[in-house]
Amino acid sequence: MPDTTTTETTEQSPGQPIVTSDVQSTDEEFDRERAMSTIRRLRDTEKADKLQLKELADLKAKVAAHEQEKMTEAEKATAARTAAEKERDEAKAEARRLRTERAI
């Protein structure tokens, strides 16, 4: 029998890569070793990704702390005010969205 392999593409959330997988027809026998090898490889990749995300978060925190140390008191006050204004604007937008949802 000919090998009938089809390709399926799964869309991920924004920022995630598109996953393409080969799906073999049911005519072929399940290869347990190959499946376990794939699972192990994916698990290893997941572990490495988690470590990299943690490192990235740590580095971002260090950069933010360093930037904060370099700021003068006036710059710190301006940054705090800007952050508070942004938070206020986001809260107002959320309140408007909720009012609009209730109206519908």
N, C-alpha and C positions, 0 to 999 in steps of 0.2 A: 504494500500500500504506500502511496506517496505521503510524504511528510507535509501535513497541512498546518502551518503555523500562521496565526494572524497576529497583528499588532494592535494592542489597545492603548489608547492614550487617556490618562486621567488628569483632569484639571485640578490644580491645587489652589489654595487661597493665595491672594496677592503676595508677591515676594517669595513664593515657594516655586521650585523648579517643576516643570511638567514631567510627570513620570510616565515612561513608556514601558510596557511589559509585553513579552511574547507569550501568547496563550497557545498551547499545543492542543491539537484535537484529542478527543477521548479515545482515539484508536491507539495511542501510544501508552505504554505502561508508565506508571508513576515512578520517577527516579528519586528514591528517598535520600541517597547520599548527596545528589546534586541539590535537592531542596534544603537539606540541612546545611550544606556549604553556603548556600545563598543566605539562609537565615543567620548563620554565624557572621558572615561578612556584613550583613545589614546591622546586626546588633553592635558589632565593633565600630561601624561607621556612626551609629547613634551615640555610642559612648564618647567617641572622639568629638562629635558635634557638641555634646553637652559640655565637655571640658573647654572647648573653644568659646562657647557662649559665656561660660563662667569667667574665663580669662578676659574676654571682651568687656564684660560688665565691670570687672575689677579695674581694667585699664581706663575705662570711661570715668569711673569714680575717681581714680587718681588724677586724671587730666582735669576734671572739674575741681577737685581740691586744690590742685596746683594753680589753676586759673583764679580761684577764689583768693588764694594767698597773695597773688600778684596785684589784686585790686586794691585801690585806695578806699577809704571809708565812704567817700562820695560815690564812687563807682559801685560799691556794695549796696548802698542805699538805692541807687538808681536801678540796679539789677533786681533788687527785692521788689521795688515798686512795679517794675515792668512785669515781673513774674506774677505779682498780685493782680495787676490789671488783666493779664492774660487769663488767669484763673477766673476772675470775675466775668470776663467776656464769655468764656466757655460755659460758666454756670448760667448766664443769661440766655445763651443760645440753647442750652439744654431745657431751660424753663419754657422758652418759646416753642420748642419742639414738642414738649409734653402737653402744652396748652393746645397746640394744633392737633395732636393725636386725640385729645379728649373731645375736641370740637367735631371730629369726624365721626 
